[in-house]
Amino acid sequence: MKKIIFYSLLSLLFTQEVNAQKKKPLYTAPFAIQTYTYRNVMPKDVPGTLDLIKSLGITEIEGGGAKGVTLEEFKKMCDDRGIKIPSTGISYEQLRTPEETVKRAKTLGSTYVMCAWIPHKGDNFTIEEAKKAVEDFNYAGKIFKENGITFAYHDHGYEFRPYEDGTMMDYIIKNTNPEYVSFEMDVLWTIHGGGDPVALLKKYGNRWKLMHVKDLKKGIKGDFSGHTPAENDVVLGTGQADWPNIIKEANKVGIKHFFIEDESNNELVNVPKSIEYLKSLKQ
């Protein structure tokens, strides 16, 4: 009888192991990173930082070049390492000269241009500033589209202030032209501002084109400031984000570029752990 029980348990464990191996990865996008993650080391050693990025198995970055090298030099360094630059960031002020941004994006080989901040005084983001942003996004986004580039606004938390029957983020999404304006969800800032990443993905579908994969420390209660101490940015899977459901829904709406971003000052330790977490997620 003991032998029967032993072999039954052995068979069960073997079956569970085989089934686990059959499960497909939930996170199927190419591993990518937002280069702001390496803001502390990139300016000191651009080639070395790109070598580090490559060593992590990362094949895509979101970035805009690096200090001390031209855009052409930076692009060649990335090409030499098999790293693509599908998205590049710009300031709000650069929306006023979209033609220059188009040239910059094409030099880097980027098909997306993202803006991550709408200027406002202190922590008081107003509906007037949201309305002006809608106007500027529609204007620049049209020119970008005419040049084969998709513009995306990256939320930062302060847009989740209540407005009418929703939030200012709802207002911005609903009043921008879907032909010209898309969005990049930053998961940490969405949660920090009181938004629900899964619900927003479901609500606005393919308006979301890009994602910043970033986690907010457990126990932290956010606000509408768009700011939080660096130590509140933690290893993926250890914070507040529901990554299995976020990634499932992001896959459904068609997000293709997921940029890991770590704004802590412990990025050299955190990023490899975050990548291992993403690898562990199964369908």
C-alpha positions as CSV (number, residue, x, y, z in Angstrom):
1,M,0.0,0.0,0.0
2,K,2.8,2.4,0.9
3,K,4.4,1.7,-2.5
4,I,1.1,2.5,-4.3
5,I,0.7,5.8,-2.4
6,F,4.3,6.7,-3.2
7,Y,4.0,6.1,-6.9
8,S,0.7,7.8,-7.0
9,L,2.2,10.9,-5.5
10,L,5.2,10.7,-7.8
11,S,2.9,10.4,-10.8
12,L,0.9,13.4,-9.6
13,L,4.0,15.6,-9.2
14,F,5.2,14.6,-12.6
15,T,1.9,15.5,-14.2
16,Q,1.8,18.9,-12.5
17,E,5.4,19.6,-13.7
18,V,4.5,18.6,-17.3
19,N,1.3,20.8,-17.2
20,A,3.4,23.7,-15.8
21,Q,5.8,23.4,-18.7
22,K,3.0,23.4,-21.2
23,K,1.6,26.7,-20.0
24,K,2.4,29.6,-22.2
25,P,4.1,32.8,-21.0
26,L,1.5,35.5,-20.2
27,Y,4.0,38.2,-21.0
28,T,4.9,37.6,-24.7
29,A,6.1,41.1,-25.8
30,P,9.8,41.7,-26.5
31,F,11.5,42.8,-23.3
32,A,11.8,46.6,-23.4
33,I,12.9,49.4,-21.1
34,Q,12.4,53.1,-20.7
35,T,16.0,54.5,-20.6
36,Y,15.1,57.0,-17.8
37,T,15.6,53.9,-15.6
38,Y,19.3,54.3,-16.2
39,R,19.5,58.0,-15.8
40,N,22.2,57.6,-13.1
41,V,24.6,55.6,-15.2
42,M,23.8,56.4,-18.9
43,P,25.4,59.9,-18.9
44,K,28.6,58.4,-17.5
45,D,28.9,55.5,-19.9
46,V,26.5,55.3,-22.9
47,P,28.1,52.2,-24.5
48,G,28.4,50.4,-21.2
49,T,24.8,51.1,-20.3
50,L,23.6,49.8,-23.6
51,D,25.7,46.7,-23.1
52,L,24.0,46.2,-19.7
53,I,20.6,46.6,-21.3
54,K,21.5,44.0,-24.0
55,S,22.8,41.6,-21.3
56,L,19.3,41.6,-19.8
57,G,17.8,40.3,-23.0
58,I,16.2,43.6,-23.8
59,T,15.7,44.3,-27.5
60,E,13.6,47.5,-27.4
61,I,14.0,50.8,-25.6
62,E,12.0,54.0,-25.2
63,G,14.4,56.9,-25.2
64,G,15.6,60.0,-26.9
65,G,19.4,59.6,-27.2
66,A,22.0,60.3,-24.6
67,K,24.1,63.2,-23.3
68,G,27.4,63.5,-25.2
69,V,26.5,61.6,-28.3
70,T,24.5,62.7,-31.4
71,L,21.2,61.0,-32.2
72,E,22.9,59.3,-35.2
73,E,25.7,57.9,-32.9
74,F,23.2,56.7,-30.4
75,K,21.1,55.0,-33.0
76,K,24.2,53.2,-34.4
77,M,25.2,52.1,-30.9
78,C,21.7,50.6,-30.5
79,D,21.8,49.0,-33.9
80,D,25.1,47.4,-33.2
81,R,23.5,45.7,-30.2
82,G,20.3,44.7,-31.8
83,I,18.3,47.2,-29.8
84,K,15.4,49.0,-31.5
85,I,13.9,52.4,-30.4
86,P,10.2,52.2,-31.3
87,S,9.2,55.1,-29.0
88,T,10.9,58.4,-28.0
89,G,9.9,61.0,-25.5
90,I,9.4,64.7,-26.0
91,S,8.5,67.7,-23.8
92,Y,5.2,69.5,-24.0
93,E,7.0,72.5,-25.4
94,Q,8.2,70.4,-28.3
95,L,4.6,69.9,-29.4
96,R,4.8,73.4,-30.7
97,T,7.4,72.4,-33.3
98,P,6.2,69.0,-34.4
99,E,8.2,69.1,-37.6
100,E,11.5,69.0,-35.6
101,T,10.2,66.1,-33.5
102,V,9.3,64.2,-36.7
103,K,12.9,64.6,-37.9
104,R,14.2,63.5,-34.5
105,A,11.9,60.4,-34.3
106,K,12.9,59.3,-37.8
107,T,16.6,59.6,-37.0
108,L,16.0,57.2,-34.1
109,G,13.8,54.9,-36.1
110,S,10.8,55.6,-33.8
111,T,7.2,55.2,-34.9
112,Y,5.8,56.5,-31.5
113,V,6.4,59.9,-29.8
114,M,5.2,60.3,-26.3
115,C,4.7,63.2,-23.9
116,A,4.6,62.6,-20.2
117,W,3.7,65.9,-18.6
118,I,1.2,68.8,-19.1
119,P,2.6,72.0,-17.5
120,H,0.7,73.3,-14.5
121,K,1.4,75.3,-11.4
122,G,2.2,73.2,-8.3
123,D,-0.2,70.4,-7.8
124,N,-3.2,72.3,-9.1
125,F,-4.0,70.8,-12.6
126,T,-7.0,72.6,-13.9
127,I,-9.7,71.8,-16.5
128,E,-8.5,74.8,-18.5
129,E,-5.0,73.2,-18.7
130,A,-6.6,69.9,-19.8
131,K,-8.6,71.7,-22.5
132,K,-5.5,73.5,-23.8
133,A,-3.7,70.1,-23.8
134,V,-6.5,68.6,-25.9
135,E,-6.1,71.4,-28.4
136,D,-2.3,71.0,-28.6
137,F,-2.4,67.2,-28.7
138,N,-4.9,67.2,-31.6
139,Y,-2.7,69.8,-33.5
140,A,0.6,68.1,-33.1
141,G,-0.9,64.6,-33.4
142,K,-2.3,65.4,-36.9
143,I,1.2,66.4,-38.1
144,F,2.8,63.3,-36.6
145,K,0.2,61.1,-38.3
146,E,0.9,62.7,-41.7
147,N,4.5,61.7,-41.2
148,G,3.8,58.1,-40.2
149,I,4.3,58.6,-36.4
150,T,1.8,58.0,-33.6
151,F,1.5,60.5,-30.8
152,A,0.8,59.1,-27.3
153,Y,0.2,61.0,-24.1
154,H,1.5,59.3,-21.0
155,D,-0.7,59.8,-17.9
156,H,0.9,60.9,-14.7
157,G,-1.7,60.7,-12.0
158,Y,-2.8,64.3,-11.6
159,E,-5.3,63.9,-14.5
160,F,-7.5,61.6,-12.3
161,R,-9.0,64.6,-10.5
162,P,-12.8,64.3,-10.6
163,Y,-14.5,66.2,-13.4
164,E,-18.2,66.1,-14.3
165,D,-19.2,62.4,-14.3
166,G,-15.7,61.1,-14.5
167,T,-12.1,62.5,-14.3
168,M,-10.0,64.9,-16.3
169,M,-8.3,61.9,-17.8
170,D,-11.7,60.8,-19.2
171,Y,-12.1,64.3,-20.6
172,I,-8.7,64.3,-22.3
173,I,-9.3,60.8,-23.9
174,K,-12.9,61.6,-25.0
175,N,-12.0,65.0,-26.5
176,T,-8.8,64.1,-28.4
177,N,-9.2,62.8,-31.9
178,P,-8.5,59.0,-32.0
179,E,-7.0,59.4,-35.4
180,Y,-4.3,61.7,-34.0
181,V,-3.9,61.0,-30.3
182,S,-3.2,57.7,-28.5
183,F,-2.2,57.0,-24.9
184,E,0.6,55.3,-23.0
185,M,-0.5,53.9,-19.6
186,D,2.0,54.3,-16.8
187,V,0.7,51.7,-14.3
188,L,2.3,53.2,-11.2
189,W,1.0,56.7,-11.9
190,T,-2.4,55.4,-12.8
191,I,-2.7,53.7,-9.5
192,H,-1.2,56.6,-7.6
193,G,-3.8,58.9,-9.1
194,G,-6.6,56.6,-8.1
195,G,-7.2,55.0,-11.5
196,D,-7.9,51.3,-12.1
197,P,-5.5,50.1,-14.9
198,V,-7.7,47.1,-15.9
199,A,-10.9,49.1,-15.9
200,L,-9.3,51.8,-18.0
201,L,-7.9,49.3,-20.5
202,K,-11.4,47.8,-20.9
203,K,-13.0,51.3,-21.2
204,Y,-10.8,52.8,-23.8
205,G,-9.5,49.7,-25.6
206,N,-7.0,50.5,-28.4
207,R,-6.7,54.1,-27.5
208,W,-3.9,52.6,-25.3
209,K,-0.9,51.9,-27.5
210,L,2.0,51.7,-25.1
211,M,2.6,50.9,-21.4
212,H,5.1,51.7,-18.7
213,V,5.4,48.6,-16.6
214,K,6.1,50.0,-13.1
215,D,4.8,49.1,-9.6
216,L,3.8,51.2,-6.6
217,K,4.9,50.1,-3.1
218,K,2.2,48.4,-1.1
219,G,0.6,50.6,1.6
220,I,1.2,53.9,-0.3
221,K,-1.8,56.0,-0.7
222,G,-1.5,58.2,-3.8
223,D,-2.8,61.7,-4.6
224,F,-3.1,64.0,-7.6
225,S,0.4,65.5,-7.3
226,G,2.1,63.3,-9.9
227,H,5.0,62.9,-7.5
228,T,6.1,60.2,-5.1
229,P,9.5,59.4,-3.4
230,A,11.8,57.2,-5.5
231,E,11.7,54.4,-2.9
232,N,8.0,53.9,-3.6
233,D,8.9,52.4,-7.1
234,V,9.4,48.7,-6.4
235,V,10.2,45.4,-8.1
236,L,7.3,44.2,-10.3
237,G,5.0,41.8,-8.5
238,T,5.8,43.2,-5.0
239,G,3.6,46.3,-5.2
240,Q,0.0,47.2,-5.7
241,A,-0.4,46.4,-9.4
242,D,-2.5,43.3,-10.5
243,W,0.0,42.4,-13.2
244,P,-1.6,39.1,-14.4
245,N,-4.9,40.9,-15.2
246,I,-3.3,44.1,-16.4
247,I,-1.2,42.2,-18.9
248,K,-4.1,40.0,-20.0
249,E,-6.2,43.0,-20.7
250,A,-3.3,44.9,-22.4
251,N,-2.8,41.9,-24.7
252,K,-6.5,42.0,-25.6
253,V,-6.5,45.7,-26.5
254,G,-3.4,45.2,-28.6
255,I,-0.6,46.9,-26.7
256,K,2.7,45.8,-28.4
257,H,5.3,47.8,-26.5
258,F,5.6,47.4,-22.7
259,F,8.5,49.5,-21.3
260,I,9.8,48.4,-17.9
261,E,10.6,51.6,-16.0
262,D,12.2,51.8,-12.6
263,E,12.4,55.2,-11.0
264,S,14.0,54.0,-7.8
265,N,17.7,54.5,-7.1
266,N,18.2,50.7,-7.0
267,E,17.6,50.0,-10.6
268,L,20.6,47.7,-11.1
269,V,19.1,45.3,-8.6
270,N,15.4,45.8,-9.3
271,V,15.3,45.5,-13.1
272,P,16.6,41.9,-13.3
273,K,14.2,40.9,-10.5
274,S,11.3,42.5,-12.4
275,I,12.2,40.7,-15.6
276,E,12.3,37.3,-13.8
277,Y,8.8,38.1,-12.4
278,L,7.4,38.8,-15.8
279,K,9.0,35.6,-17.1
280,S,7.2,33.7,-14.3
281,L,3.7,34.8,-15.4
282,K,1.9,32.0,-17.2
283,Q,-1.4,31.9,-19.1
